């Protein structure tokens, strides 16, 4: 049948009426992963959320936050977490980042959650969601332990199971 369409198309071209055969469909792309996926930190955060917080909803009223840090620099992002929700925070750094640290600091300066991985990606609250009892002021702290470059961090509402 395909040979007939091609012959018909060639005949139509010869008769100057044009070819109406649809173009071939491109081959499907493999799904994006952290290994073959985007380098932009904000796009990596989305992929990390799919892996570590699949049922979480983006907390669009808080962030996303982004910046650029050199080795050893710290950036605090103040926020208020309410007592009726649970949270997951996910951060990622650009290609020049080799160890990005993420922690949540309460109003007394005490770390409530912090990642322990030496990676350009950081996740807190995925295994044990961060569930404040009442509304409270916090600081989401991003620290460039090794490397330098851009970062992005987003909060997600986790289920309160």
C-alpha positions in Angstrom: 0.0 0.0 0.0 2.9 2.4 0.8 4.4 1.8 -2.6 1.0 2.7 -4.2 0.9 6.0 -2.2 4.4 6.8 -3.2 3.6 6.0 -6.9 0.5 8.1 -6.6 2.4 11.0 -5.1 5.0 10.8 -7.8 2.3 10.8 -10.5 0.7 13.8 -8.7 4.0 15.7 -8.8 4.4 14.9 -12.5 1.0 16.3 -13.1 1.9 19.5 -11.0 -1.0 19.0 -8.5 1.3 18.5 -5.5 1.8 15.6 -3.1 -0.6 15.2 -0.1 1.2 12.2 1.5 1.8 13.0 5.2 5.4 13.3 6.4 6.8 10.4 8.4 6.5 10.5 12.2 9.7 11.1 14.1 11.0 8.2 16.2 9.9 8.3 19.9 12.4 9.9 22.3 13.6 7.9 25.4 12.1 9.2 28.7 14.2 11.8 30.4 16.2 10.8 33.4 18.8 12.5 35.6 21.5 10.8 33.6 20.3 11.8 30.1 18.0 14.7 31.1 18.3 18.4 31.4 21.2 20.3 33.0 19.1 23.3 34.1 18.6 23.0 37.9 14.9 23.9 37.8 14.2 21.1 35.3 16.3 18.6 37.3 14.2 19.5 40.4 11.0 18.4 38.5 12.6 15.1 37.6 13.8 14.6 41.2 10.3 15.3 42.5 8.9 12.6 40.2 11.5 10.2 41.8 11.3 11.2 45.4 7.9 12.8 45.9 5.7 11.3 43.2 2.4 12.1 45.0 3.5 15.6 46.2 2.1 18.8 44.7 4.2 21.8 44.0 3.9 24.5 46.7 3.6 27.3 44.1 2.9 29.9 46.8 6.4 29.3 48.2 9.2 29.6 45.6 10.7 28.2 43.6 14.0 29.8 44.7 17.1 30.1 42.6 20.6 31.7 42.8 24.3 31.3 42.1 26.8 30.4 44.7 30.6 29.9 44.9 32.2 27.2 47.1 31.4 27.7 50.8 28.7 30.3 50.2 25.3 30.0 51.9 21.9 31.5 50.8 18.9 31.5 53.2 15.4 31.7 51.9 12.9 32.7 54.6 9.4 31.1 54.5 6.5 30.2 56.8 5.3 26.6 56.9 1.8 26.1 58.1 0.7 23.4 60.6 -1.9 21.8 58.4 0.5 20.6 55.6 3.6 18.4 55.3 6.5 19.4 53.0 9.3 18.0 50.9 12.1 20.3 49.7 14.2 19.5 46.6 17.2 21.3 45.2 19.6 20.8 42.3 22.7 22.5 41.1 24.1 23.1 37.6 26.9 21.0 36.1 29.7 22.8 38.0 28.1 21.9 41.4 29.4 18.7 43.0 28.0 18.9 46.5 24.9 21.1 47.3 23.6 21.0 50.8 20.0 21.7 51.8 18.6 22.2 55.3 15.6 23.6 57.0 16.3 25.8 60.0 13.6 26.7 62.6 13.2 30.2 64.1 15.6 29.2 67.0 18.4 28.4 64.5 18.0 24.6 65.0 18.2 22.4 61.9 14.9 20.5 61.5 15.9 18.5 58.4 19.0 18.3 56.3 20.3 16.2 53.4 23.3 14.0 54.0 24.3 13.2 50.4 27.4 14.5 48.7 25.7 15.3 45.4 24.6 18.2 43.2 21.0 17.2 44.1 19.5 17.5 47.6 16.2 16.2 49.0 14.8 16.7 52.5 11.4 15.5 53.8 11.0 12.6 51.3 11.4 9.7 53.7 9.9 11.6 56.6 7.9 14.6 55.5 8.4 17.8 57.3 5.1 18.4 59.2 5.0 21.4 61.5 2.5 21.4 64.3 1.7 25.1 64.0 2.7 27.9 61.6 6.3 28.9 62.1 9.0 30.9 60.4 11.8 28.9 58.8 14.9 29.4 56.7 15.5 27.1 53.7 19.3 27.1 53.7 21.3 26.3 50.5 25.0 25.7 51.0 27.5 25.2 48.2 29.9 22.7 49.9 31.8 21.8 46.7 31.8 23.3 43.3 30.1 26.5 42.1 27.2 27.4 39.9 23.5 27.9 39.7 20.9 26.2 41.9 17.2 25.9 42.1 15.1 24.7 45.1 11.3 24.0 45.3 8.9 23.0 48.0 6.2 20.4 47.6 3.2 19.6 49.6 3.5 16.0 50.7 0.5 13.9 51.7 -0.3 14.0 55.4 -0.5 10.1 55.7 
